[in-house]
Amino acid sequence: MVNRLLHPLRRWPALEAALSRLAGRFTTWPSDDFGRFIGAPMAGPFPGGPAAFPPASEPIRPPPPVSIAPATFEMRFMKLQAQGRFEEMWEMLAEDAQRAWGGREAFIKGMPRLNDDMELLDMQVISVNVLEGWTDRAHLRTYRNVAQMVMRYRVKQQWREWTFDREVHLIPAAGGWRTLCYPATSKAVSNAGSR
């Protein structure tokens, strides 16, 4: 049917060329597919200059995903805890820690919260070491390529401020790191869970 409509136009090459150029203004092609369309298949010369060529450079592609640094991961985890965003923290736990908590709801209910009058003022990374192997003696598990960090936290409660250091362990997982934040087994264990 389209051929039947275009057949009378083929008798006038200039009109066909003008319609072709006009149609070209309303259609676009991806830059990496542009090389196939250098010229238009028409009878007769093409007034108006040479055909357009594809860009000389490669199309711009998004950068590859970058793994997040262990210290950045831990700082995000603690900020989420300070803000009470426990649902988001769940996805940051290692599978062993998730099993130890017994599920998302148990984690959300049991994860220690900062008191209303307590504020996390600052976090600093004191040291980061990636260990070839590390054994969690409390849970009798051995992990490979573990990020062992010492974090320093500065906290304020009412008028009193204090600083404490804590050792944290992260294990590699798809897309970055996961924390080994287990539920506290006794009141003697730190406020933020044993890690």
C-alpha positions as CSV (number, residue, x, y, z in Angstrom):
1,M,0.0,0.0,0.0
2,V,2.8,2.4,0.8
3,N,4.5,1.6,-2.5
4,R,1.2,2.4,-4.3
5,L,1.1,5.8,-2.5
6,L,4.8,6.6,-3.2
7,H,4.7,5.4,-6.9
8,P,3.4,8.8,-8.3
9,L,6.0,10.7,-6.3
10,R,8.9,8.7,-8.0
11,R,8.1,10.5,-11.3
12,W,9.3,13.7,-9.7
13,P,12.8,13.0,-8.1
14,A,13.1,16.5,-6.7
15,L,9.8,16.1,-4.8
16,E,10.9,12.7,-3.5
17,A,14.3,14.1,-2.3
18,A,12.5,17.0,-0.5
19,L,10.1,14.6,1.2
20,S,13.0,12.4,2.2
21,R,14.9,15.3,3.8
22,L,11.8,16.4,5.5
23,A,11.1,12.9,6.9
24,G,14.8,12.8,8.1
25,R,14.2,15.8,10.3
26,F,11.5,14.0,12.2
27,T,13.3,10.7,12.8
28,T,16.5,10.0,14.8
29,W,18.8,7.1,15.0
30,P,21.0,6.0,17.9
31,S,24.6,7.2,17.4
32,D,26.0,3.7,17.3
33,D,23.5,2.7,14.6
34,F,24.0,5.9,12.5
35,G,26.8,4.4,10.3
36,R,24.3,2.4,8.3
37,F,22.4,5.5,7.1
38,I,25.1,7.6,5.4
39,G,23.1,8.1,2.2
40,A,19.5,7.9,1.0
41,P,18.6,5.3,-1.7
42,M,17.2,7.6,-4.5
43,A,17.3,8.0,-8.1
44,G,19.0,11.1,-9.3
45,P,21.5,13.5,-7.8
46,F,21.1,14.8,-4.3
47,P,21.2,18.6,-4.3
48,G,22.2,20.3,-1.0
49,G,25.7,18.9,-0.2
50,P,27.3,15.7,1.1
51,A,25.7,13.2,3.3
52,A,26.1,13.4,7.1
53,F,28.6,11.0,8.7
54,P,28.4,9.5,12.1
55,P,30.3,11.1,15.0
56,A,34.0,10.2,15.1
57,S,34.0,9.2,18.7
58,E,32.5,6.2,20.4
59,P,29.1,6.7,22.0
60,I,29.2,7.7,25.7
61,R,28.6,4.8,27.9
62,P,28.0,4.9,31.7
63,P,31.0,4.1,33.9
64,P,31.2,0.6,35.3
65,P,29.8,0.2,38.8
66,V,32.4,0.9,41.5
67,S,32.6,-1.1,44.7
68,I,32.0,1.1,47.8
69,A,35.0,1.4,50.2
70,P,34.6,-0.5,53.5
71,A,34.8,2.6,55.6
72,T,32.1,4.4,53.5
73,F,29.9,1.3,53.9
74,E,30.3,1.2,57.7
75,M,29.7,5.0,58.0
76,R,26.5,4.6,56.0
77,F,25.4,1.7,58.2
78,M,25.9,3.7,61.4
79,K,24.1,6.8,60.0
80,L,21.1,4.6,59.1
81,Q,21.1,3.3,62.7
82,A,21.3,6.8,64.2
83,Q,18.4,7.8,62.0
84,G,16.4,4.7,62.9
85,R,16.2,3.4,59.3
86,F,16.5,-0.3,60.2
87,E,14.7,-1.6,57.1
88,E,17.5,-0.2,54.9
89,M,20.2,-1.6,57.3
90,W,18.8,-5.1,56.9
91,E,20.1,-5.3,53.3
92,M,23.6,-4.4,54.5
93,L,23.9,-7.4,56.8
94,A,25.9,-10.5,55.9
95,E,23.8,-13.7,55.4
96,D,25.2,-15.3,58.5
97,A,24.1,-12.2,60.5
98,Q,20.7,-12.2,59.0
99,R,20.2,-15.8,60.0
100,A,21.4,-15.1,63.5
101,W,18.8,-12.3,63.8
102,G,16.0,-14.7,62.7
103,G,14.5,-12.4,60.0
104,R,13.9,-8.8,59.1
105,E,11.2,-8.1,61.6
106,A,13.3,-9.5,64.5
107,F,16.2,-7.3,63.4
108,I,14.0,-4.2,63.2
109,K,12.6,-4.9,66.6
110,G,15.8,-6.0,68.3
111,M,18.4,-3.6,66.8
112,P,19.6,-1.2,69.5
113,R,18.4,2.4,69.1
114,L,19.9,5.6,70.2
115,N,18.0,7.2,73.1
116,D,16.1,10.4,72.3
117,D,18.6,12.4,74.2
118,M,21.6,10.8,72.5
119,E,23.2,12.1,69.4
120,L,26.0,10.6,67.2
121,L,28.3,13.6,66.6
122,D,31.1,12.1,64.5
123,M,32.6,8.9,63.1
124,Q,36.2,8.4,62.1
125,V,38.0,5.5,60.5
126,I,41.1,4.9,62.6
127,S,42.4,1.9,60.5
128,V,41.4,-0.4,57.7
129,N,43.0,-3.8,57.0
130,V,41.9,-6.3,54.5
131,L,42.7,-9.7,55.9
132,E,43.2,-12.8,53.8
133,G,41.3,-14.8,56.4
134,W,39.7,-14.1,59.7
135,T,37.9,-16.3,62.2
136,D,34.9,-15.0,64.2
137,R,35.6,-16.8,67.5
138,A,32.3,-15.8,69.0
139,H,30.3,-17.5,66.2
140,L,33.0,-20.0,65.1
141,R,33.0,-19.0,61.4
142,T,35.9,-18.3,59.1
143,Y,35.8,-15.7,56.3
144,R,38.1,-14.8,53.5
145,N,39.1,-11.2,52.4
146,V,37.6,-9.5,55.4
147,A,37.8,-5.8,56.0
148,Q,38.8,-5.3,59.6
149,M,38.3,-1.7,60.7
150,V,38.7,0.3,63.9
151,M,36.1,3.0,64.0
152,R,36.0,5.9,66.5
153,Y,32.6,7.3,67.5
154,R,31.9,10.6,69.3
155,V,28.5,10.6,71.1
156,K,26.7,13.3,73.1
157,Q,24.0,12.6,75.7
158,Q,22.4,15.7,77.2
159,W,25.5,17.7,78.4
160,R,28.0,14.9,78.4
161,E,30.2,13.9,75.4
162,W,32.4,10.8,75.0
163,T,34.4,8.9,72.5
164,F,34.8,5.2,72.0
165,D,36.6,2.9,69.5
166,R,35.1,-0.3,68.1
167,E,36.5,-3.0,65.8
168,V,34.2,-3.8,62.9
169,H,34.3,-6.7,60.3
170,L,32.9,-6.6,56.8
171,I,32.9,-9.4,54.3
172,P,32.8,-9.1,50.5
173,A,29.4,-9.7,48.8
174,A,27.9,-8.9,45.4
175,G,28.1,-5.2,44.9
176,G,30.4,-4.4,47.8
177,W,30.5,-5.3,51.5
178,R,28.1,-6.8,54.1
179,T,28.5,-6.3,57.9
180,L,28.8,-9.0,60.5
181,C,26.4,-7.2,63.0
182,Y,25.0,-10.0,65.2
183,P,22.3,-9.6,67.9
184,A,23.7,-8.9,71.3
185,T,23.7,-12.1,73.4
186,S,23.9,-10.3,76.8
187,K,23.8,-6.9,78.3
188,A,27.5,-6.8,78.5
189,V,27.8,-6.6,74.7
190,S,28.1,-3.1,73.1
191,N,25.0,-1.0,72.4
192,A,25.2,-1.3,68.6
193,G,25.3,-5.1,68.4
194,S,28.4,-7.3,68.5
195,R,30.5,-7.1,65.5
